[in-house]
Amino acid sequence: MELREEQHSNLPEKLILELEKLIKAIRVLSRGYLPTEIFPFDEMKKITDTVRDMVKQSHPGYDLAVPHLTHYYYMKLVIFAADNQGNMIVSFPIFVKQHSVEPMTLMKLKLLMFPS
């Protein structure tokens, strides 16, 4: 009986913590960024790996343009909305690029300052 009372007494605290995390995530979403509270790194890794595999199957000459996960959290391109059933829909781009088969020419520019 005592154990159940402890579990129920912790329930409001856990619920409050989860609600605070959700509110923080919605604030981040409202600014156009991807929140780690909803999309943790391991989940983003799964998403980008799935997209990479799908792109390689349908378009073998293409790959992800942004391979590092941290870039997705700093891109201000996230859109979110709610559907008729109260589900949150989050949309963010995963850019792809064609593999470059030609070597790129690198140039070094030197800036010279002349007195006026």
Legacy VTK file of the C-alpha trace (Angstrom):
# vtk DataFile Version 3.0
C-alpha trace
ASCII
DATASET POLYDATA
POINTS 116 float
0.000 0.000 0.000
2.809 2.423 0.834
4.585 1.685 -2.443
1.499 2.600 -4.456
1.122 5.854 -2.558
4.729 6.761 -3.403
4.167 5.981 -7.072
1.038 8.139 -7.158
2.669 10.968 -5.252
5.542 11.054 -7.807
3.128 10.994 -10.730
2.237 14.706 -10.632
5.928 15.655 -10.434
6.780 13.456 -13.426
3.801 14.822 -15.329
4.847 18.387 -14.571
8.404 17.670 -15.757
7.124 16.137 -19.004
4.783 19.079 -19.579
7.648 21.525 -18.992
9.745 19.638 -21.564
6.847 19.765 -24.028
6.341 23.503 -23.495
10.069 24.100 -23.995
9.964 22.041 -27.195
7.001 24.040 -28.518
8.872 27.288 -27.775
11.862 26.022 -29.763
9.559 24.917 -32.592
7.823 28.300 -32.633
11.198 29.934 -33.323
11.729 27.630 -36.305
14.257 25.250 -34.768
14.241 21.516 -34.088
13.977 20.675 -30.362
16.055 17.873 -28.870
13.184 17.131 -26.484
11.088 15.786 -29.357
13.889 14.698 -31.696
16.826 13.411 -29.642
20.109 12.691 -31.440
19.499 8.930 -31.685
16.079 9.523 -33.289
17.555 12.036 -35.752
20.268 9.506 -36.624
17.577 6.944 -37.467
15.663 9.478 -39.583
18.711 10.651 -41.550
19.960 7.083 -42.038
16.541 6.077 -43.402
16.484 9.052 -45.774
20.057 8.318 -46.892
19.142 4.692 -47.654
15.992 5.723 -49.552
17.915 8.290 -51.610
20.708 5.835 -52.436
18.154 3.258 -53.618
16.173 5.601 -55.836
18.989 8.010 -56.873
22.415 6.330 -56.483
24.339 9.467 -57.442
22.963 11.490 -54.516
23.673 11.691 -50.793
22.800 13.898 -47.841
24.089 17.439 -48.252
24.233 17.950 -44.484
25.673 14.784 -42.895
26.216 16.172 -39.382
23.196 15.941 -37.090
23.938 19.160 -35.222
23.198 21.199 -38.362
19.569 20.072 -38.275
19.126 21.577 -34.822
20.527 24.959 -35.911
18.673 25.303 -39.225
15.794 27.730 -38.867
13.579 25.867 -41.339
11.252 23.854 -39.090
7.493 24.106 -39.526
4.954 22.569 -37.175
1.174 22.324 -36.998
-1.604 20.249 -35.462
-4.042 18.125 -37.442
-7.776 17.607 -36.800
-7.085 14.807 -34.328
-4.670 16.835 -32.184
-1.481 15.233 -33.502
1.552 17.474 -33.876
3.102 17.471 -37.341
6.729 18.616 -37.583
8.347 19.259 -40.947
12.020 19.985 -41.601
14.146 19.667 -44.734
16.797 17.060 -45.288
18.810 18.330 -48.232
20.418 16.006 -50.743
23.138 16.738 -53.286
24.631 15.018 -56.258
28.058 13.503 -55.792
30.685 15.581 -57.497
32.601 13.495 -60.000
34.825 16.362 -61.120
37.583 17.573 -58.823
36.976 21.066 -57.514
39.555 23.774 -58.093
40.566 25.421 -54.867
41.832 28.952 -54.954
43.549 30.982 -52.314
42.808 34.681 -52.167
45.162 37.099 -50.564
43.874 40.426 -49.281
46.293 43.284 -49.524
45.610 46.560 -47.760
46.887 49.733 -49.400
47.016 53.053 -47.594
44.572 55.565 -49.010
LINES 1 117
116 0 1 2 3 4 5 6 7 8 9 10 11 12 13 14 15 16 17 18 19 20 21 22 23 24 25 26 27 28 29 30 31 32 33 34 35 36 37 38 39 40 41 42 43 44 45 46 47 48 49 50 51 52 53 54 55 56 57 58 59 60 61 62 63 64 65 66 67 68 69 70 71 72 73 74 75 76 77 78 79 80 81 82 83 84 85 86 87 88 89 90 91 92 93 94 95 96 97 98 99 100 101 102 103 104 105 106 107 108 109 110 111 112 113 114 115
